[in-house]
Amino acid sequence: MSGRVERAAYLVFGAREVDESDEGSPTFSQFDKDWDAQLQQCRRLAAERGYQPVGSSVFSVLQASMDRLLEWADDPGCDVVLVASPRLLRRMHACWPDWDQVVARLGAAGARLEAVPFPEPAYPGERFPE
């Protein structure tokens, strides 16, 4: 072990702009839409593990930003990419058709993905399927 401090970037799932009807179950949880809470979870884990924060990127669930996401994955400027929860990591895989390419490009750039293991914050009145 060289004693080098690992650099961490935060990848935020951007569902803030999604309008949902009052009918049926919501498609996205409030945590999916709360960028600040996602960043806070990532900052907390980075501090606990001694990672040096090097920035964050928000990629919209709706925006056709896959080219930009793939370009970012080619050179994320970090050793570790933190995602705010295991559930959000699964959502990214489900919502972004080229997610496997993102993971492969991160690996080729020498970065690994980590999901923050802390529980997601609770929001009043929220209920959604697992």
DSSP file with accessible surface (Angstrom, degrees, kcal/mol):
  #  RESIDUE AA STRUCTURE BP1 BP2  ACC     N-H-->O    O-->H-N    N-H-->O    O-->H-N    TCO  KAPPA ALPHA  PHI   PSI    X-CA   Y-CA   Z-CA
    1    1 A M              0   0  230      0, 0.0     0, 0.0     0, 0.0     0, 0.0   0.000 360.0 360.0 360.0 127.9    0.0    0.0    0.0
    2    2 A S        -     0   0  106      2,-0.1     3,-0.1     1,-0.1     0, 0.0   0.610 360.0-122.2 -83.0 -13.5    1.5    3.3   -1.1
    3    3 A G        +     0   0   62      1,-0.3     2,-0.2     0, 0.0    -1,-0.1   0.552  58.6 153.2  81.8   5.4   -0.4    5.4    1.4
    4    4 A R        -     0   0  131      1,-0.1     2,-0.4     0, 0.0    -1,-0.3  -0.482  47.7-120.5 -69.8 136.8   -1.8    7.5   -1.5
    5    5 A V        -     0   0   78     -2,-0.2     2,-0.2    -3,-0.1    46,-0.1  -0.660  27.0-125.8 -79.6 128.1   -5.2    9.1   -0.7
    6    6 A E        -     0   0   61     -2,-0.4    46,-3.1    44,-0.1     2,-0.4  -0.539  17.9-133.3 -75.9 140.9   -7.9    7.9   -3.1
    7    7 A R  E     -a   52   0A  83     44,-0.2    72,-2.5    -2,-0.2    73,-2.0  -0.770  21.0-159.6 -95.0 136.6   -9.8   10.6   -4.9
    8    8 A A  E     -ab  53  80A   0     44,-2.6    46,-2.5    -2,-0.4    47,-0.5  -0.965   9.3-167.4-123.3 135.2  -13.6   10.3   -5.0
    9    9 A A  E     - b   0  81A   5     71,-2.5    73,-3.2    -2,-0.4     2,-0.5  -0.861  20.7-131.1-111.1 152.9  -16.2   11.8   -7.4
   10   10 A Y  E     -ab  56  82A  10     45,-2.1    47,-2.5    -2,-0.3     2,-0.6  -0.906  11.3-157.3-109.6 127.9  -19.9   11.7   -6.7
   11   11 A L  E     -ab  57  83A   0     71,-2.9    73,-0.5    -2,-0.5     2,-0.4  -0.915  14.0-158.7-106.3 116.1  -22.4   10.6   -9.3
   12   12 A V  E     -a   58   0A   1     45,-3.2    47,-2.2    -2,-0.6     2,-0.7  -0.830  14.8-135.4-103.3 131.9  -25.9   12.0   -8.7
   13   13 A F  E     -a   59   0A   0     -2,-0.4     2,-1.1    45,-0.2    47,-0.2  -0.759  24.3-149.2 -82.2 111.0  -29.0   10.5  -10.2
   14   14 A G  E     +a   60   0A   0     45,-2.5    47,-2.6    -2,-0.7    48,-0.5  -0.703  46.3 136.3 -94.2  96.2  -31.0   13.5  -11.4
   15   15 A A    >   +     0   0    0     17,-1.4     3,-1.8    -2,-1.1    18,-0.2   0.221  38.3 110.3-115.3  13.2  -34.7   12.9  -11.2
   16   16 A R  T 3  S+     0   0  113     16,-0.3    17,-0.1     1,-0.3    -1,-0.1   0.830  74.4  55.0 -57.9 -35.5  -35.5   16.4   -9.8
   17   17 A E  T 3  S+     0   0   78     -3,-0.1     2,-0.4     2,-0.1    -1,-0.3   0.446  80.6 115.2 -83.3   2.5  -37.2   17.6  -13.0
   18   18 A V    <   -     0   0   16     -3,-1.8     2,-0.5     1,-0.0    -3,-0.1  -0.585  52.3-155.1 -79.2 125.6  -39.7   14.7  -13.2
   19   19 A D        -     0   0  159     -2,-0.4     2,-0.4     0, 0.0    -2,-0.1  -0.881  15.4-169.7 -97.4 129.4  -43.3   15.6  -12.8
   20   20 A E        -     0   0   50     -2,-0.5     2,-0.1     8,-0.0    -2,-0.0  -0.916  18.9-119.0-121.8 149.1  -45.5   12.8  -11.5
   21   21 A S        -     0   0   81     -2,-0.4    -1,-0.0     2,-0.2     0, 0.0  -0.318  21.3-121.3 -77.9 166.5  -49.2   12.5  -11.2
   22   22 A D  S    S+     0   0  169     -2,-0.1     2,-0.4     4,-0.0    -1,-0.1   0.469  87.1  96.0 -83.7  -2.9  -51.0   12.0   -8.0
   23   23 A E  S    S-     0   0  163      2,-0.1    -2,-0.2     0, 0.0     0, 0.0  -0.747  86.7 -14.8 -93.5 133.8  -52.5    8.8   -9.3
   24   24 A G  S    S-     0   0   67     -2,-0.4     3,-0.1     2,-0.0     0, 0.0  -0.125 106.2 -28.2  75.3-172.6  -50.8    5.5   -8.4
   25   25 A S  S    S-     0   0   74      1,-0.1    -4,-0.1     2,-0.0   103,-0.1  -0.531  71.2-106.7 -77.7 143.1  -47.4    4.9   -7.0
   26   26 A P        -     0   0   42      0, 0.0    -1,-0.1     0, 0.0     3,-0.1  -0.350  16.3-141.7 -67.8 150.0  -44.7    7.5   -7.8
   27   27 A T  S    S+     0   0   87      1,-0.2     2,-0.4   101,-0.1    -2,-0.0   0.839  85.9  35.9 -78.3 -35.8  -42.0    6.4  -10.2
   28   28 A F  S    S-     0   0   16    -13,-0.1    -1,-0.2   -10,-0.0     2,-0.1  -0.946  80.1-128.5-123.4 139.8  -39.2    8.1   -8.4
   29   29 A S     >  -     0   0    1     -2,-0.4     4,-0.9     1,-0.1     3,-0.2  -0.318  31.4-108.2 -75.5 167.1  -38.6    8.5   -4.6
   30   30 A Q  H >> S+     0   0   86      1,-0.2     4,-1.0     2,-0.2     3,-0.5   0.859 121.7  59.2 -64.5 -32.4  -37.9   11.9   -3.1
   31   31 A F  H 34 S+     0   0    0      1,-0.3     3,-0.5     2,-0.2    -1,-0.2   0.888  99.3  57.4 -64.3 -35.2  -34.3   10.8   -2.6
   32   32 A D  H 34 S+     0   0    0      1,-0.2   -17,-1.4    -3,-0.2   -16,-0.3   0.828 114.3  39.2 -59.2 -32.5  -34.1   10.3   -6.3
   33   33 A K  H << S+     0   0   33     -4,-0.9     2,-1.2    -3,-0.5    -1,-0.2   0.533  95.8  88.1 -95.1 -10.4  -35.0   13.9   -6.7
   34   34 A D     X  +     0   0   46     -4,-1.0     4,-2.2    -3,-0.5     5,-0.2  -0.683  46.7 173.3 -97.8  87.3  -33.0   15.3   -3.8
   35   35 A W  H  > S+     0   0   64     -2,-1.2     4,-2.7     1,-0.2     5,-0.2   0.876  78.3  55.3 -61.6 -39.3  -29.6   16.1   -5.2
   36   36 A D  H  > S+     0   0  106      1,-0.2     4,-2.4     2,-0.2    -1,-0.2   0.910 108.5  47.6 -62.8 -41.5  -28.4   17.7   -2.0
   37   37 A A  H  > S+     0   0   10      2,-0.2     4,-2.2     1,-0.2    -1,-0.2   0.898 111.4  51.1 -67.1 -38.7  -29.3   14.7    0.1
   38   38 A Q  H  X S+     0   0    0     -4,-2.2     4,-2.1    -7,-0.2    -2,-0.2   0.940 111.5  47.5 -62.7 -44.2  -27.5   12.4   -2.4
   39   39 A L  H  X S+     0   0   21     -4,-2.7     4,-2.9     1,-0.2    -2,-0.2   0.899 109.3  54.1 -63.3 -39.4  -24.4   14.6   -2.3
   40   40 A Q  H  X S+     0   0  126     -4,-2.4     4,-2.4     1,-0.2    -1,-0.2   0.913 107.5  50.0 -61.9 -43.1  -24.5   14.6    1.5
   41   41 A Q  H  X S+     0   0   19     -4,-2.2     4,-2.0     1,-0.2    -1,-0.2   0.921 112.9  46.9 -60.5 -43.8  -24.6   10.8    1.6
   42   42 A C  H  X S+     0   0    1     -4,-2.1     4,-2.6     1,-0.2    -2,-0.2   0.919 111.2  50.8 -66.0 -43.4  -21.6   10.7   -0.7
   43   43 A R  H  X S+     0   0  125     -4,-2.9     4,-2.5     1,-0.2    -1,-0.2   0.900 108.7  52.9 -59.6 -41.5  -19.7   13.3    1.3
   44   44 A R  H  X S+     0   0  120     -4,-2.4     4,-2.4     2,-0.2    -1,-0.2   0.935 111.5  44.3 -62.0 -46.7  -20.3   11.4    4.5
   45   45 A L  H  X S+     0   0    1     -4,-2.0     4,-2.3     2,-0.2     6,-0.2   0.921 112.0  53.0 -65.6 -41.7  -18.9    8.1    3.1
   46   46 A A  H  X>S+     0   0    1     -4,-2.6     5,-2.2     1,-0.2     4,-0.8   0.927 110.8  47.4 -59.1 -42.5  -15.9    9.9    1.6
   47   47 A A  H ><5S+     0   0   80     -4,-2.5     3,-0.7     1,-0.2    -1,-0.2   0.927 111.7  50.1 -64.7 -43.8  -15.1   11.5    4.9
   48   48 A E  H 3<5S+     0   0  120     -4,-2.4    -1,-0.2     1,-0.2    -2,-0.2   0.860 116.8  40.6 -62.6 -36.5  -15.4    8.2    6.7
   49   49 A R  H 3<5S-     0   0  120     -4,-2.3    -1,-0.2    -5,-0.2    -2,-0.2   0.460 111.7-116.6 -94.2  -2.3  -13.1    6.4    4.3
   50   50 A G  T <<5 +     0   0   47     -4,-0.8    -3,-0.2    -3,-0.7     2,-0.2   0.728  56.9 159.2  76.2  22.6  -10.6    9.2    4.0
   51   51 A Y      < -     0   0   23     -5,-2.2   -44,-0.2    -6,-0.2    -1,-0.2  -0.525  42.9-124.8 -76.2 146.6  -11.3    9.8    0.2
   52   52 A Q  E     -a    7   0A 102    -46,-3.1   -44,-2.6    -2,-0.2     2,-0.1  -0.816  27.6-129.4 -89.3 116.1  -10.3   13.2   -1.2
   53   53 A P  E     +a    8   0A  74      0, 0.0   -44,-0.2     0, 0.0     3,-0.1  -0.441  30.0 175.3 -67.3 136.9  -13.4   14.7   -2.9
   54   54 A V  E     -     0   0A  59    -46,-2.5     2,-0.2     1,-0.4   -45,-0.2   0.238  53.2 -72.3-126.3  11.8  -12.8   15.9   -6.4
   55   55 A G  E     -     0   0A  38    -47,-0.5   -45,-2.1     2,-0.0    -1,-0.4  -0.697  42.1-102.5 129.2-179.8  -16.2   16.9   -7.5
   56   56 A S  E     -a   10   0A  61    -47,-0.2     2,-0.4    -2,-0.2   -45,-0.2  -0.958  14.9-155.2-143.3 158.5  -19.7   15.7   -8.5
   57   57 A S  E     -a   11   0A  27    -47,-2.5   -45,-3.2    -2,-0.3     2,-0.5  -0.999   6.3-153.8-138.1 135.4  -21.7   15.2  -11.7
   58   58 A V  E     -a   12   0A  44     -2,-0.4     2,-0.5   -47,-0.2   -45,-0.2  -0.940  11.2-172.4-109.3 126.5  -25.5   15.1  -12.0
   59   59 A F  E     -a   13   0A   2    -47,-2.2   -45,-2.5    -2,-0.5     2,-0.1  -0.985  23.1-124.5-122.3 125.4  -26.9   13.2  -14.9
   60   60 A S  E     -a   14   0A  10     -2,-0.5     5,-0.3   -47,-0.2   -45,-0.2  -0.378   1.0-143.1 -70.6 141.9  -30.6   13.4  -15.6
   61   61 A V  S    S+     0   0   20    -47,-2.6    -1,-0.1     1,-0.2   -46,-0.1   0.808 105.0  33.9 -69.2 -28.4  -32.8   10.3  -15.8
   62   62 A L  S    S+     0   0  113    -48,-0.5    -1,-0.2     2,-0.1   -47,-0.1   0.789  96.0  95.1 -97.1 -34.2  -34.7   12.0  -18.6
   63   63 A Q  S    S-     0   0  105      1,-0.1     2,-2.4     2,-0.1     3,-0.1  -0.319  80.9-121.4 -63.9 141.7  -32.1   14.0  -20.5
   64   64 A A        +     0   0  106      1,-0.2     3,-0.2     2,-0.1     4,-0.1  -0.510  67.4 134.1 -80.6  73.6  -30.5   12.4  -23.5
   65   65 A S     >  +     0   0    9     -2,-2.4     4,-2.7    -5,-0.3     5,-0.2   0.192  20.1 115.2-111.4  16.3  -27.1   12.7  -21.8
   66   66 A M  H  > S+     0   0   28      1,-0.2     4,-3.0     2,-0.2     5,-0.2   0.891  77.2  53.1 -59.4 -39.6  -25.7    9.3  -22.5
   67   67 A D  H  > S+     0   0  134      1,-0.2     4,-2.4     2,-0.2    -1,-0.2   0.929 112.0  45.8 -60.1 -42.3  -22.9   10.7  -24.7
   68   68 A R  H  > S+     0   0  113      2,-0.2     4,-2.5     1,-0.2    -2,-0.2   0.898 112.9  50.3 -67.4 -39.7  -21.9   13.1  -22.0
   69   69 A L  H  X S+     0   0    1     -4,-2.7     4,-2.5     2,-0.2    -2,-0.2   0.932 111.6  47.7 -64.6 -43.5  -22.0   10.4  -19.4
   70   70 A L  H  X S+     0   0   10     -4,-3.0     4,-1.3    -5,-0.2    -2,-0.2   0.914 111.4  50.7 -65.0 -40.0  -19.9    8.1  -21.5
   71   71 A E  H  X S+     0   0  145     -4,-2.4     4,-0.7    -5,-0.2     3,-0.4   0.925 111.0  48.8 -62.1 -43.7  -17.4   10.9  -22.1
   72   72 A W  H >< S+     0   0   42     -4,-2.5     3,-1.2     1,-0.2    -2,-0.2   0.920 107.1  56.0 -61.6 -41.4  -17.2   11.6  -18.4
   73   73 A A  H 3< S+     0   0    0     -4,-2.5    36,-0.3     1,-0.3    -1,-0.2   0.791  97.4  63.9 -64.6 -26.4  -16.7    7.9  -17.6
   74   74 A D  H 3< S+     0   0   87     -4,-1.3    -1,-0.3    -3,-0.4    -2,-0.2   0.797 125.4  10.9 -65.9 -28.4  -13.6    7.9  -19.9
   75   75 A D    <<  +     0   0  127     -3,-1.2    -1,-0.3    -4,-0.7    -2,-0.2  -0.508  68.7 161.6-150.4  73.9  -11.9   10.3  -17.6
   76   76 A P        -     0   0   13      0, 0.0     3,-0.1     0, 0.0    -3,-0.1   0.636  47.0-130.9 -74.8 -11.7  -13.7   10.8  -14.3
   77   77 A G  S    S+     0   0   32      1,-0.2     2,-0.3    32,-0.1    -4,-0.0   0.814  73.1  81.2  70.5  28.2  -10.6   12.2  -12.6
   78   78 A C  S    S-     0   0    6     31,-0.1    -1,-0.2     1,-0.1   -70,-0.2  -0.940  73.7-131.8-153.6 172.3  -10.9    9.9   -9.6
   79   79 A D  S    S+     0   0   16    -72,-2.5    33,-1.9    -2,-0.3     2,-0.4   0.661  95.6  35.5 -98.1 -27.9  -10.2    6.5   -8.2
   80   80 A V  E     -bc   8 112A   0    -73,-2.0   -71,-2.5    31,-0.2     2,-0.6  -0.993  62.9-156.5-132.9 134.7  -13.7    5.9   -6.8
   81   81 A V  E     -bc   9 113A   0     31,-3.1    33,-2.6    -2,-0.4     2,-0.4  -0.965  19.5-153.9-110.5 118.1  -17.1    7.0   -8.1
   82   82 A L  E     -bc  10 114A   0    -73,-3.2   -71,-2.9    -2,-0.6     2,-0.4  -0.796   9.4-167.3 -97.0 134.7  -19.7    7.2   -5.2
   83   83 A V  E     -bc  11 115A   0     31,-2.4    33,-3.0    -2,-0.4   -71,-0.1  -0.952  31.5-118.9-116.4 140.6  -23.4    6.7   -5.8
   84   84 A A  S    S-     0   0    0    -73,-0.5    34,-0.1    -2,-0.4    31,-0.1   0.585  83.9  -4.2 -64.8 -14.9  -25.7    7.7   -2.9
   85   85 A S     >  -     0   0    2      1,-0.1     4,-2.0    29,-0.1     5,-0.2  -0.967  65.6-109.5-167.6 158.6  -27.3    4.2   -2.3
   86   86 A P  H  > S+     0   0   58      0, 0.0     4,-2.2     0, 0.0     5,-0.2   0.885 118.8  55.1 -60.4 -36.6  -27.4    0.7   -3.6
   87   87 A R  H  > S+     0   0   21      1,-0.2     4,-2.3     2,-0.2     5,-0.2   0.926 107.1  49.1 -64.4 -41.5  -31.0    1.3   -4.8
   88   88 A L  H  > S+     0   0    0      2,-0.2     4,-2.5     1,-0.2    -1,-0.2   0.895 107.9  54.4 -66.6 -35.6  -29.9    4.4   -6.8
   89   89 A L  H  X S+     0   0   43     -4,-2.0     4,-2.0     1,-0.2    -1,-0.2   0.931 109.4  47.9 -62.1 -40.9  -27.1    2.4   -8.4
   90   90 A R  H  X S+     0   0  146     -4,-2.2     4,-2.3     1,-0.2    -2,-0.2   0.888 109.9  53.3 -64.8 -38.3  -29.7   -0.2   -9.5
   91   91 A R  H  X S+     0   0   51     -4,-2.3     4,-2.8     2,-0.2     5,-0.3   0.898 106.3  52.5 -63.3 -41.7  -31.9    2.7  -10.9
   92   92 A M  H  X S+     0   0    0     -4,-2.5     4,-2.2     1,-0.2    -1,-0.2   0.942 110.4  47.9 -59.4 -44.6  -29.0    4.0  -12.9
   93   93 A H  H  < S+     0   0   99     -4,-2.0     6,-0.3     1,-0.2    -2,-0.2   0.907 116.5  43.6 -61.9 -40.9  -28.6    0.5  -14.4
   94   94 A A  H  < S+     0   0   79     -4,-2.3    -1,-0.2     1,-0.2    -2,-0.2   0.839 119.8  40.1 -74.2 -34.4  -32.3    0.2  -15.1
   95   95 A C  H  < S+     0   0   40     -4,-2.8    -2,-0.2    -5,-0.2    -1,-0.2   0.732 105.1  64.4 -90.5 -26.3  -32.8    3.7  -16.5
   96   96 A W    ><  -     0   0   11     -4,-2.2     3,-2.0    -5,-0.3     4,-0.2  -0.875  67.5-156.4-106.8 110.1  -29.7    4.3  -18.6
   97   97 A P  T 3  S+     0   0  118      0, 0.0     3,-0.3     0, 0.0    -1,-0.1   0.767  92.4  45.4 -59.2 -28.5  -29.5    1.8  -21.5
   98   98 A D  T >> S+     0   0   62      1,-0.2     4,-1.7     2,-0.1     3,-0.8   0.049  73.0 123.6-103.4  27.5  -25.7    2.0  -21.9
   99   99 A W  H <> S+     0   0   11     -3,-2.0     4,-2.5    -6,-0.3     5,-0.2   0.879  70.1  58.2 -57.7 -37.9  -24.9    1.7  -18.2
  100  100 A D  H 3> S+     0   0  113     -3,-0.3     4,-2.3     1,-0.2    -1,-0.3   0.880 105.3  51.1 -61.2 -34.8  -22.7   -1.4  -18.8
  101  101 A Q  H <> S+     0   0   88     -3,-0.8     4,-2.7     2,-0.2    -1,-0.2   0.880 107.5  53.3 -66.8 -38.8  -20.6    0.8  -21.1
  102  102 A V  H  X S+     0   0    0     -4,-1.7     4,-2.5     2,-0.2    -2,-0.2   0.951 110.7  46.1 -59.7 -48.8  -20.3    3.4  -18.4
  103  103 A V  H  X S+     0   0   58     -4,-2.5     4,-2.4     1,-0.2    -2,-0.2   0.920 113.1  49.8 -61.6 -42.9  -19.1    0.8  -15.9
  104  104 A A  H  X S+     0   0   64     -4,-2.3     4,-2.4    -5,-0.2    -1,-0.2   0.917 111.8  47.9 -63.9 -42.0  -16.6   -0.6  -18.4
  105  105 A R  H  X S+     0   0   87     -4,-2.7     4,-1.7     2,-0.2    -1,-0.2   0.883 109.9  52.1 -69.1 -37.5  -15.2    2.8  -19.3
  106  106 A L  H  <>S+     0   0    2     -4,-2.5     5,-2.9    -5,-0.2     4,-0.3   0.938 110.9  48.5 -60.7 -45.8  -14.9    3.7  -15.6
  107  107 A G  H ><5S+     0   0   46     -4,-2.4     3,-1.5     1,-0.2    -2,-0.2   0.911 109.1  51.9 -60.1 -42.9  -12.9    0.5  -15.1
  108  108 A A  H 3<5S+     0   0   95     -4,-2.4    -1,-0.2     1,-0.3    -2,-0.2   0.824 108.1  53.0 -64.0 -29.1  -10.7    1.2  -18.1
  109  109 A A  T 3<5S-     0   0   43     -4,-1.7    -1,-0.3   -36,-0.3    -2,-0.2   0.446 123.5-107.1 -83.8  -2.7  -10.0    4.6  -16.6
  110  110 A G  T < 5S+     0   0   56     -3,-1.5     2,-0.3     1,-0.3    -3,-0.2   0.649  79.2 125.0  87.9  16.0   -9.0    3.0  -13.3
  111  111 A A      < -     0   0    7     -5,-2.9     2,-0.3    -6,-0.2    -1,-0.3  -0.811  42.9-155.9-109.4 150.5  -12.0    4.0  -11.3
  112  112 A R  E     -c   80   0A  99    -33,-1.9   -31,-3.1    -2,-0.3     2,-0.4  -0.894  16.7-121.0-121.0 155.6  -14.4    1.8   -9.4
  113  113 A L  E     -c   81   0A  45     -2,-0.3     2,-0.4   -33,-0.2   -31,-0.2  -0.756  26.5-177.3 -93.7 139.9  -18.1    2.3   -8.4
  114  114 A E  E     -c   82   0A  28    -33,-2.6   -31,-2.4    -2,-0.4     2,-0.4  -0.997  16.8-145.3-136.1 132.7  -19.2    2.2   -4.8
  115  115 A A  E     -c   83   0A  28     -2,-0.4   -31,-0.2   -33,-0.2   -33,-0.1  -0.814  30.5-112.7 -92.8 134.7  -22.7    2.5   -3.5
  116  116 A V        -     0   0    0    -33,-3.0   -74,-0.1    -2,-0.4   -75,-0.0  -0.517  23.2-151.3 -65.6 126.5  -23.1    4.4   -0.2
  117  117 A P        +     0   0   78      0, 0.0    -1,-0.1     0, 0.0     3,-0.1   0.475  58.6 109.3 -84.9   1.4  -24.2    1.8    2.3
  118  118 A F  S    S-     0   0   24    -34,-0.1    -2,-0.0     1,-0.1   -77,-0.0  -0.396  79.9 -95.4 -75.2 152.8  -26.1    4.2    4.6
  119  119 A P        -     0   0  112      0, 0.0    -1,-0.1     0, 0.0     3,-0.1  -0.333  43.2-108.7 -62.9 145.9  -29.9    4.1    4.8
  120  120 A E        -     0   0   48      1,-0.1   -35,-0.0    -3,-0.1   -82,-0.0  -0.470  41.1 -97.7 -70.8 149.1  -31.7    6.6    2.5
  121  121 A P        -     0   0   51      0, 0.0     2,-0.3     0, 0.0   -90,-0.2  -0.307  37.1-119.9 -65.3 151.9  -33.4    9.5    4.3
  122  122 A A        -     0   0   99     -3,-0.1     0, 0.0   -92,-0.1     0, 0.0  -0.736  21.0-154.8 -93.1 143.8  -37.1    9.2    5.0
  123  123 A Y    >   -     0   0   46     -2,-0.3     3,-2.0     3,-0.1   -93,-0.1  -0.965  32.0 -96.7-119.6 134.6  -39.5   11.8    3.5
  124  124 A P  T 3  S-     0   0  135      0, 0.0     3,-0.1     0, 0.0    -1,-0.0  -0.212 103.7  -0.1 -53.9 129.4  -42.9   12.5    5.1
  125  125 A G  T 3  S+     0   0   83      1,-0.2     2,-0.3     0, 0.0    -3,-0.0   0.457  94.3 142.7  76.6   1.1  -45.7   10.6    3.5
  126  126 A E    <   +     0   0   51     -3,-2.0     2,-0.3     2,-0.0    -1,-0.2  -0.575  16.6 162.1 -82.1 137.3  -43.5    8.8    1.0
  127  127 A R        +     0   0  180     -2,-0.3     0, 0.0    -3,-0.1     0, 0.0  -0.965   5.1 157.9-148.9 134.7  -44.2    5.3    0.0
  128  128 A F        -     0   0   53     -2,-0.3  -101,-0.1  -103,-0.1     2,-0.0  -0.988  43.9 -90.6-152.7 156.0  -42.9    3.6   -3.1
  129  129 A P              0   0   88      0, 0.0    -2,-0.0     0, 0.0     0, 0.0  -0.352 360.0 360.0 -70.3 150.5  -42.3    0.0   -4.3
  130  130 A E              0   0  193     -2,-0.0     0, 0.0     0, 0.0     0, 0.0  -0.335 360.0 360.0 -68.7 360.0  -38.9   -1.5   -3.6
